[in-house]
């Protein structure tokens, strides 16, 4: 056991359990409860802050699957664990849960959970499990040992001859040697079959990352090899003559073979999972910044409180990570990715809107209650037309994360592992999150903007009155008009995309170069007129500047050389006249005085 102090973060929705466990653990020497949180979002915020300050502040996460009871909560817990493993691949995770279903525990094992203890485990055993997991090992409660996969063929062979298999041989009725050998073989095969069934079950888990699938496939081959060796080494010629059945090695399925083959083609420089984890971790860190809109363009999410904005953006990032895992499991080809990009955005929006509001969340509108998700989902066509289909560089981002393609942005090709590629990909990712979040809020503003339950649960205080809400909606309406008729045609003509990014001061905007000739030829009506006016302005501007320069020079000459000189002469004459008059008056006074 390591002497390193155990510093853990506890995540559980039960306040009484959190308090009781914290009090009990604080009495344990060399153990520190760094943080106790209720929600996944708060946990991610704390981990992001710690990652920036001192990553050694936490060396273990102890968590429960949501509330541990409802199926939805358990699935959300699995999704959070997958996100946590993607963002922090080296952080040990121990599941301390009331869940005991083997299917869920298999899924937890497959996504990288390092250990499991049921709630109610004695404190001494729980602390030992925590220390073992924090030191880099695995710990799974003894009643669930059947679901644990061995790390190598050696582990499987070491479990061939358990004591209870030998104890079945009575000293008073000795069996022939080949019978003893057969019992040992069957006992070992039973152990291998149990583990093999668990590995096969994990391979059936939906959304399994391609790397995990390849690792599990390798474990499966090792187990099959171990079984083959047992059948060959512990079967004598006499047993073969007696025709004792020997288990056959089932073939690896075509899909599994292709998955392994695809994994072997990945660039050795950086695996897609590592590339995604690094990018998403940077995004999580930036989500800790202020989310105040500092641009002059109104955004739909501006009406939300900052904590709700952050929660929504976290959720969309989580759903995107899950979607990428599913795409890798489906073995999609790169040439198919462009064809399904709009569908991917559609599904991402649907998943975000369902989980953010809650599938069965109901509000009272007038005299009836409505399920808000079912009420908002039919707005997908409007949202996709106004927002989702206009999100730029989606294909480039997905291709970069899944197939490690170079990023061609701003007329420059960035190598996959370069800091510039990561910076550009991060901007595209942040813009995607913000725009999908706008898409989640848009149907809410169109249909349920002034419902009190919505205002109390989501809106900021500055936009809670009916007048302010209507003013905000009018600003958004003008934004869409200006964007459709002026801003977007201008951006198309200038070959650039506008991106919203997360900066330290808040949500800002920037632009990147991208060829948009195909969009330019499709413009018509007012957008086309706008581009023609811009072209006319560009064409006439140099000539107009030259003409204005000549006219300006002429005006300056007239004002300075003619009018100015004329005014100068007139002024000089006036001054001379005044001077002469005063001199004459002085002489007259002198003559008058002399005569007297």
Steps between C-alpha positions, in 0.01 A plus 500: 500500500627844409587759766360776282210678672163399360311807373155428366201675346162356604203533261159389629148643487405376846587779749473276807729238348750767394511647848528165676775369274696823522491499879609136509784548249636814665585290803727278288869602510678574174164557326357833394155572359589783261147562382143376541256591222148410396493542121716394207525859377644623830745211500625592153542861605704403804717259301562763232605756762728249671654398168607861449630554853642170630400164345634318809219638717285200401620146430165317523136562405231310693156522342150361477293452181268799545255408772580131447134407456338615176612356168532847350722614786718192463544557126587864561751381757660273241519789256663719764756227575578474129549876482712499815721226360536688170597825670725349768626162371749452786267588789394189700123457546327286762129427469336505845144417408179323590498360145555125484381409149780322315411672172564844644815386676628347176431829325681688777799269464503548122513879516794503739367492858781360715300350783164437664373472855133477594363746751511339840854368457687506836709814536830313534436308179383815323816692595715208383314500169548875462873472567538209258321685219688824569829308476413394147340164569149361460258404775166337436281369777532122537139431403572652160826323427334317214490819298867587543714436196859380543764727362684227319501133411718437807219614732263256336742207524581581866131443578494156337541293815305647790517312829138396490564304177767286665300451820231324302740202454448263790815331643299184562387456140790618285412579142720404210756762401320597185176553695683728743654683209160533336348645817778756514448585134125538535539712812746731324282518192203594717700791642606607152145467364367725775755769424454452126126553534563822692738630231255408225222681687714812526562489126124530451476825701374777267733794439815313605808700385701331227812488722313319780345269243842409364637437853204279589540315171863432593396371842246278330764351271727435801219320680424292192870414474509404868200273450660340197822436694309339785315276261825393334739480794270330750345249261690172479492254213271275705253785550510571127426132434205524742380791290469745786353815352734796459365850473549655158626850444224713354605729216536870552213682338555707188406823672749436778776420250431818308501696824843360588626567149370857513669552837833392349476770234488783755794736493761400760564865585182553698192279543160654421395453862804689627450774243135538600577488873757778473268721296198440723704561815605839363139577421389405851764732643376788285143438610608625841539850352222756507225417249375857465444600138747780423414527130240733349309199364221364725507126567209282607688371805543857628162467672628215722676541831872435477479171691234375259709606201796308638288196580357495147841536334644223720211274405545560127873425533412178681251401230756576231752270669239226513412555134865471397528170691195367318641607164827319571309188601299515177826505299378783281722592208637851452319543170169425675557764764421795273169343398375461858630823656158668508347187648770496768417859596132414506555204734735704718231769536233244582715329762594833658144631517374171646760473774518870585129545569435138601304253293195513727530859626155658502387860535159658533389711205155645552275227634704204384839338560732431210819295472745763391730268300215358290378856450837631379633212290262560203677835447802319355436613142501868595804461724690308238421758231582805712792374711629143466552489124693828519759380751830514311783247475308212660638240261855626556463470879352147495758385246782645711378326817416164342751452219777743600483696177689825465305820560484739205398831654590857402655368179755305706537127558577416863657162594284291732728510804593868470395760755352708218270214396380460858438874529299510177305185590420647841350811340285286270391283794406800716297650217320169449410476870371858510295465183342169606419662835333785308302236316384349830376838625341625177177291506463580869502872422262456209232312696554511877702815561265660754407192705574562867648155568746549214594849615562392859706194409713631215497879442732764636353774716560774244279323244214375712229763441260466209618829351867398509419159354311656208781749443748212497290304252473805273879538508533136393250552217703793369815292532355230275390761243836673495682169485290360216499816287827680579749334736497151349517615132787730596684215676444274197632768265803555725568122524492478877307340785397674819577291810393551860776407744544497877752761612605596856269803488201303364354378172673686218498467121770458241522408133699250296558475127320225307414469129124549451466520122225239485289702742573820309354373173181394678421846640189674366267792567611733781816306597612511137431875483713547812796323341455704178499822701817390676659418166387834355641676804831317458507585130415869531682571825851550351370729224280685742795547732710638216220738394446613857873555536505725189186688606638533850828640370308752284286607791807542718670710227195722460458544873864570571637665189200701375244551769760497775725753328203721408382501858855575608526803271162631612598461860832670439323795333260532789781495751697758300191721474445483873864582559492803266183635660649482846818679379299784343293538816818522704648772276178703519509488879864614502427795269201598712712504811768715335245763385379539851 
